[in-house]
Amino acid sequence: MLLLALLFAAGVWAGAQNALAGGGSFVTLPALILTGLDPKLANITSTVALFPGQVTTGMAGRTLVAGTARLAFGWLAAISLAGGVAGALLLRVTPVGVFGAMVPWLVLAATVLFAWSSFGPKRQGGGAPPPAWLSAILQGGIATYSGFFGGGAGIITLAALTLARMPLRNAGGTKNVLVAISNIAAALVFALTTAIPWAKAAAVGAGSMAGGYAGAVLLKRVPVTVLRVAVVVIGVALTIGLFIRG
């Protein structure tokens, strides 16, 4: 019961973090690994556990959802669905040892991307949006990555949408829905093909829903910069820990 309570707390933290700044899997992945799961099963369990909270967050911001200047939202959603399935299937056939060796590098890359997106120089608007085929390829790659690993997928999606000249507020709401779609697809694949430790997934999932709701309430009260710094610190600590563990 103590273990499940700790996983619930990790889920609360991750759900709130996803709602406020992103990077919730940086909390749930190490928490699940510490319970004895191998990195691959921990990643799968984290994806399954977090998607209810992501759906809640996506629904909360559905009025902001939009397509890009040259690609309708329906196409983005369909691409995200297909990419999530592809990423999940790719993870299913990846040996545990290979994925375990990849995880520290994936976390490091996601942390660097998150830090650059949060604190790096911001590009000023202007210029023509990219062609529809380029936006489709980018979204397909991001959705596949999301189904395979997922850490930092929201940040990458946000960057791609703003590159397509979508206003930032709309990009934030659209990003939440697209990530939720790809993760739902991946979670369904995992649920049908993997022996998931459902008690642990349920504990994290319940916490993520509660945390997502709390994050939505706190969104106007907690400085986002503080949350972004926390994500980077967690990512760096997790990267170091995974490299040492490996």
C-alpha positions in Angstrom: 0.0 0.0 0.0 2.9 2.4 0.8 4.3 1.7 -2.7 1.0 2.4 -4.4 0.7 5.6 -2.3 4.1 6.7 -3.5 3.1 6.0 -7.1 -0.1 7.9 -6.6 1.9 10.9 -5.4 4.2 10.6 -8.4 1.1 10.6 -10.6 -0.2 13.7 -8.9 3.1 15.5 -9.5 3.3 14.4 -13.1 -0.3 15.3 -13.9 0.1 18.8 -12.4 3.5 19.2 -14.2 2.0 18.2 -17.5 -0.8 20.7 -17.1 1.5 23.5 -16.1 4.7 23.0 -18.0 5.1 19.5 -19.4 7.6 16.7 -18.6 5.5 14.6 -16.3 7.0 11.4 -17.6 10.3 12.5 -16.1 8.7 11.9 -12.7 6.7 8.7 -13.4 9.5 6.8 -15.4 12.0 6.8 -12.5 9.3 6.2 -10.0 8.2 3.0 -11.8 11.8 1.9 -12.4 12.4 2.2 -8.7 9.5 -0.2 -8.0 11.4 -2.9 -9.9 10.2 -2.6 -13.4 12.7 -2.7 -16.3 13.0 0.6 -18.3 10.9 -0.7 -21.2 8.0 -1.9 -19.1 8.2 1.2 -16.9 7.9 3.4 -20.0 4.9 1.4 -21.3 3.3 1.6 -17.9 3.9 5.3 -17.7 2.3 5.9 -21.1 -0.8 3.8 -20.1 -1.1 5.5 -16.7 -0.7 9.1 -17.9 -3.0 9.2 -20.8 -6.2 9.7 -18.7 -4.8 12.9 -17.3 -3.6 14.0 -20.8 -7.1 13.4 -22.1 -8.5 15.6 -19.3 -6.0 18.3 -20.0 -6.8 18.1 -23.7 -10.5 18.4 -23.2 -10.1 21.4 -20.9 -8.4 23.3 -23.7 -10.4 22.0 -26.6 -11.8 25.5 -27.5 -8.2 26.5 -28.5 -7.7 23.6 -30.9 -7.0 24.6 -34.4 -5.3 23.4 -37.6 -2.2 25.0 -39.1 -2.3 27.5 -41.9 -1.9 24.7 -44.5 -3.0 21.5 -42.7 -6.4 21.0 -41.1 -6.7 19.7 -37.6 -8.4 16.5 -38.8 -5.3 15.6 -40.7 -3.1 16.3 -37.7 -5.3 14.1 -35.5 -5.2 11.2 -38.0 -1.5 11.5 -38.3 -1.1 11.5 -34.5 -3.2 8.4 -34.2 -1.2 6.5 -36.8 2.1 7.7 -35.4 1.1 6.6 -31.9 0.3 3.1 -33.1 3.6 2.9 -35.1 5.7 4.1 -32.1 4.0 1.6 -29.8 4.6 -1.3 -32.2 8.2 -0.2 -32.7 8.7 -0.3 -28.9 7.1 -3.7 -28.7 9.7 -5.2 -31.0 12.7 -3.4 -29.4 14.6 -5.7 -27.1 14.6 -4.7 -23.4 18.4 -4.3 -23.3 18.5 -2.1 -26.4 15.7 0.1 -25.0 17.4 0.3 -21.6 20.6 1.5 -23.3 18.6 4.1 -25.3 16.7 5.6 -22.3 19.4 7.8 -20.8 20.1 9.3 -24.3 16.4 9.8 -24.9 15.9 11.5 -21.6 19.0 13.6 -22.2 17.8 14.7 -25.6 14.3 15.5 -24.3 15.8 17.5 -21.4 18.0 19.5 -23.7 15.1 20.2 -26.1 12.9 21.2 -23.2 15.5 23.6 -21.8 16.2 25.1 -25.2 12.5 25.6 -25.9 11.9 27.1 -22.5 14.9 29.3 -22.0 16.6 29.6 -25.4 16.2 32.6 -27.8 12.8 33.0 -29.2 12.3 33.4 -32.9 10.2 36.4 -34.0 7.2 35.8 -36.2 7.2 36.4 -39.9 7.7 34.5 -43.1 5.5 32.0 -44.8 4.4 28.8 -43.0 6.0 25.5 -44.1 4.1 23.4 -46.8 1.5 21.0 -45.7 3.6 17.9 -46.5 6.4 19.1 -44.2 4.0 19.7 -41.3 2.6 16.2 -41.9 6.0 14.6 -41.9 7.0 16.5 -38.7 3.8 15.5 -36.9 4.1 11.9 -38.0 7.7 11.7 -36.7 6.7 13.4 -33.4 3.7 11.1 -32.9 5.8 8.0 -33.6 8.4 9.3 -31.0 5.5 9.9 -28.6 4.3 6.3 -28.9 7.8 4.9 -28.6 9.1 7.0 -25.7 7.1 10.2 -25.2 9.5 12.3 -23.0 9.4 15.9 -24.3 6.8 15.0 -27.0 4.6 17.9 -26.0 7.5 20.4 -26.3 8.4 19.1 -29.8 4.8 19.3 -30.9 4.5 22.9 -29.6 7.7 23.8 -31.5 6.3 22.2 -34.7 3.0 24.0 -34.4 4.5 27.4 -33.8 6.9 26.8 -36.7 3.7 26.4 -38.8 2.7 29.9 -37.6 0.0 28.8 -35.3 -0.6 31.4 -32.5 1.0 30.2 -29.2 -2.2 30.0 -27.2 -3.8 27.8 -29.9 -0.6 25.8 -30.3 -0.7 25.0 -26.6 -4.3 23.7 -26.7 -3.8 21.8 -29.9 -0.6 20.3 -28.7 -2.4 18.8 -25.6 -5.0 17.2 -27.8 -2.5 15.8 -30.4 -0.3 14.3 -27.6 -3.4 12.8 -26.0 -4.4 11.2 -29.3 -1.0 9.6 -30.0 -0.7 8.4 -26.4 -4.3 6.9 -26.4 -3.3 5.0 -29.5 -0.1 3.8 -28.0 -1.8 2.9 -24.7 -4.4 0.8 -26.5 -1.7 -1.1 -28.3 0.2 -1.7 -25.0 -3.0 -2.7 -23.2 -3.8 -5.4 -25.8 -0.2 -6.7 -26.2 1.6 -6.3 -22.9 1.3 -7.7 -19.4 1.0 -4.4 -17.7 1.2 -4.1 -13.9 -2.3 -2.7 -13.6 -2.2 -1.9 -9.9 0.8 0.4 -10.4 -0.6 1.9 -13.6 -3.9 2.6 -11.8 -2.1 4.3 -8.9 -0.2 6.6 -11.2 -3.2 7.2 -13.4 -5.5 8.2 -10.6 -2.8 10.5 -9.3 -2.3 12.0 -12.8 -6.0 12.8 -13.1 -6.0 14.5 -9.7 -2.8 16.3 -10.5 -4.1 17.4 -13.9 -7.1 19.0 -12.3 -5.0 20.7 -9.7 -2.6 21.9 -12.3 -5.5 23.5 -14.2 -6.6 25.3 -11.1 -3.0 26.4 -10.3 -2.2 27.5 -13.8 -2.8 31.1 -13.1 -1.1 31.1 -9.7 2.2 29.2 -10.0 5.0 30.9 -12.0 5.5 28.7 -15.1 9.2 29.5 -15.0 9.5 27.7 -11.7 7.9 24.6 -13.2 10.1 24.8 -16.2 13.2 24.9 -14.1 11.9 22.0 -12.1 11.4 20.0 -15.2 15.0 20.7 -16.4 16.4 19.8 -12.9 14.5 16.6 -12.8 15.6 15.7 -16.3 19.3 16.3 -15.6 19.1 14.3 -12.3 17.2 11.5 -14.1 19.8 11.4 -16.9 22.7 11.2 -14.5 21.0 8.5 -12.5 20.2 6.4 -15.6 23.7 6.7 -16.9 25.1 5.7 -13.5 22.6 2.8 -13.2 23.5 1.6 -16.7 
